[in-house]
Amino acid sequence: MATWIAAEKIGRMARMWDMPARQPTDGGKAPIVLLGGGGTPRTLPCKAVPELEAGVGGGWLFPPLAWDGQFSGGAEARIAGYASANPNWDGVICVAGEATVWAHVSAGEVISFQRFVTGQLAAAMEVDEAWDDAVMRRALDDAMARPERLAAYIARAGDAGTLWGALLGAELAAARVYWLGQEVVLIGEGRASEALQGALAAQGVPVRREDDTDMLLAGLEAAVRARGGVS
């Protein structure tokens, strides 16, 4: 496969890699395949690996997913990365980042997804991830049992563990339709994704972890490969 550049736009910033070597770069003259730069939203169900769109100013766009008034916000490439390597797999992919996306995937297609802004809420409240695990887990269990009391949990919380636990517990309660009785692939980094893994395991849910960057680049590679390369 000819050399190209994988890029992810996050706000006004972008991360880039020389491909297929997967080496971080500051740019170059090779064709760019961009995630987060637009593209026509794909309605569901649809193939996890999309057809790339030509960008107005050059390069190629990896189009997002759209479902029930939501957009996938970058999770689409991670989902494509796992689905392309596991074409007959059926289960749920959870992409945990600034926002969390829970997606039902079956035989290489995305059937539905739900997006949560848990990480954005924590950032807005200036809550870091330096929590006490026992405190966080108690708050998570309480919020899972009574998610309708989320605002009350937050109002009386005075530490990172209680706040994160309440937010994550409410998310897991709302996403129960996705993970209950399913195998979950968790893609993400940091303590919040580790907390999600532990909480799911406590519910008897089989969880497999995958590296965020690996899945991102695998998804972009799959789209380039499906097109027969880019130029």
GIFENGI-V515993 format. One record per residue. N is the residue number from 0. SS is DSSP state (helix for helix, strand for strand, loop for the rest). PSI is psi in degrees with one decimal (* if undefined). OMEGA is omega in whole degrees, -180 to 180 (999 if undefined). Layout:
N,SS,PSI,OMEGA
N,SS,PSI,OMEGA
This chain:
0,loop,134.9,-179
1,loop,159.2,-179
2,loop,139.8,176
3,strand,174.6,-178
4,strand,125.9,173
5,strand,135.5,-179
6,strand,142.7,173
7,strand,123.0,179
8,strand,124.7,178
9,strand,103.4,-174
10,loop,-125.1,179
11,loop,-0.7,-179
12,strand,162.9,177
13,strand,142.7,171
14,strand,141.6,-177
15,strand,150.0,179
16,strand,139.9,169
17,strand,130.0,-178
18,strand,146.9,9
19,loop,11.6,-178
20,loop,-20.5,-179
21,loop,35.8,178
22,strand,129.8,178
23,strand,144.0,-178
24,loop,163.8,175
25,loop,2.2,179
26,loop,-174.3,-179
27,loop,-168.0,-177
28,loop,-2.1,-179
29,loop,159.2,177
30,loop,143.8,-179
31,strand,134.1,171
32,strand,116.2,-168
33,strand,130.3,171
34,strand,134.4,179
35,loop,11.2,-179
36,loop,11.9,-180
37,loop,-151.6,-174
38,loop,158.7,-179
39,loop,120.0,-180
40,loop,139.8,-179
41,strand,123.9,178
42,strand,152.7,-176
43,loop,154.7,-4
44,loop,152.3,178
45,strand,167.3,177
46,strand,140.3,179
47,loop,-37.3,179
48,loop,115.1,-174
49,loop,173.1,166
50,loop,127.2,178
51,loop,148.1,177
52,strand,142.9,176
53,strand,130.3,178
54,loop,150.2,-178
55,loop,-39.6,-178
56,loop,13.8,-177
57,loop,168.8,-178
58,loop,-168.4,-174
59,strand,145.4,-178
60,strand,139.6,175
61,strand,105.2,-171
62,loop,147.1,-179
63,loop,174.1,174
64,strand,148.2,177
65,strand,134.9,-179
66,strand,123.2,174
67,loop,43.3,178
68,loop,8.5,-179
69,strand,159.0,174
70,strand,152.0,-169
71,loop,-14.9,168
72,loop,38.3,179
73,loop,-19.3,179
74,helix,-22.6,-175
75,helix,-36.7,-179
76,helix,-38.0,177
77,helix,-42.0,178
78,helix,-44.3,179
79,helix,-36.8,-180
80,helix,-45.6,180
81,helix,-43.3,-177
82,helix,-35.3,-179
83,helix,-30.8,180
84,helix,-11.7,-178
85,loop,68.6,-169
86,loop,-24.7,-178
87,loop,9.8,-176
88,loop,146.1,175
89,strand,125.4,180
90,strand,-157.2,-176
91,strand,134.6,174
92,strand,127.2,176
93,strand,115.4,177
94,strand,110.1,-174
95,strand,114.0,178
96,loop,-140.2,176
97,loop,-37.8,167
98,loop,160.6,179
99,strand,132.1,178
100,strand,124.9,174
101,strand,119.9,-175
102,strand,134.5,173
103,strand,122.6,-178
104,strand,136.0,179
105,strand,123.6,176
106,loop,46.0,175
107,loop,6.3,178
108,strand,145.8,173
109,strand,120.5,-175
110,strand,-42.6,179
111,strand,166.3,173
112,strand,160.7,176
113,strand,133.3,-178
114,strand,134.9,178
115,strand,144.1,-178
116,loop,38.3,-178
117,helix,-49.4,-180
118,helix,-36.5,179
119,helix,-37.7,176
120,helix,-43.4,179
121,helix,-41.5,179
122,helix,-39.6,180
123,helix,-31.4,178
124,loop,4.5,178
125,loop,45.0,179
126,loop,122.6,179
127,loop,-178.0,-178
128,loop,19.1,179
129,loop,74.2,-176
130,loop,164.3,172
131,loop,124.5,-174
132,helix,-41.9,-178
133,helix,-40.9,178
134,helix,-45.8,-180
135,helix,-43.8,-177
136,helix,-38.0,177
137,helix,-44.7,180
138,helix,-38.6,179
139,helix,-46.2,180
140,helix,-41.2,179
141,helix,-44.5,-178
142,helix,-33.8,176
143,helix,-38.0,-179
144,helix,-33.8,-178
145,loop,65.3,-176
146,helix,-22.7,180
147,helix,-11.9,-180
148,helix,18.8,-177
149,helix,-47.8,-178
150,helix,-36.5,179
151,helix,-39.4,177
152,helix,-44.7,-178
153,helix,-39.9,-177
154,helix,-35.2,-177
155,helix,-1.8,-178
156,loop,139.0,179
157,loop,12.2,-179
158,loop,163.3,-176
159,helix,-39.3,-178
160,helix,-44.5,-179
161,helix,-41.7,-179
162,helix,-49.6,179
163,helix,-41.7,179
164,helix,-42.8,179
165,helix,-44.5,-179
166,helix,-46.9,-179
167,helix,-37.4,179
168,helix,-42.0,178
169,helix,-38.4,178
170,helix,-45.7,-180
171,helix,-37.1,177
172,helix,-42.9,-179
173,helix,-29.1,-178
174,loop,9.6,-175
175,helix,-35.8,-179
176,helix,-23.8,179
177,helix,-47.1,-171
178,helix,-18.8,-177
179,loop,121.7,179
180,loop,15.4,-177
181,loop,162.0,165
182,loop,134.2,-177
183,strand,130.1,170
184,strand,119.9,-177
185,strand,119.6,-179
186,strand,117.6,-179
187,strand,173.6,-179
188,loop,162.9,174
189,loop,173.9,-174
190,helix,-28.7,180
191,helix,-42.4,178
192,helix,-34.7,176
193,helix,-38.3,178
194,helix,-39.7,176
195,helix,-43.4,179
196,helix,-46.7,-179
197,helix,-40.2,-179
198,helix,-39.4,178
199,helix,-42.6,179
200,helix,-36.2,179
201,helix,-22.7,177
202,loop,5.3,-180
203,loop,18.2,-179
204,loop,124.4,175
205,loop,126.4,-176
206,strand,134.1,175
207,strand,129.0,179
208,strand,141.3,174
209,strand,148.6,-179
210,loop,135.6,-176
211,helix,-52.1,-178
212,helix,-39.6,178
213,helix,-45.1,-178
214,helix,-37.5,176
215,helix,-52.3,-177
216,helix,-34.5,177
217,helix,-37.6,178
218,helix,-42.9,178
219,helix,-40.6,177
220,helix,-41.9,-179
221,helix,-39.1,180
222,helix,-38.7,178
223,helix,-43.1,179
224,helix,-39.6,180
225,helix,-28.7,180
226,helix,-11.1,-177
227,loop,20.1,-180
228,loop,168.2,178
229,loop,154.6,179
230,loop,*,999
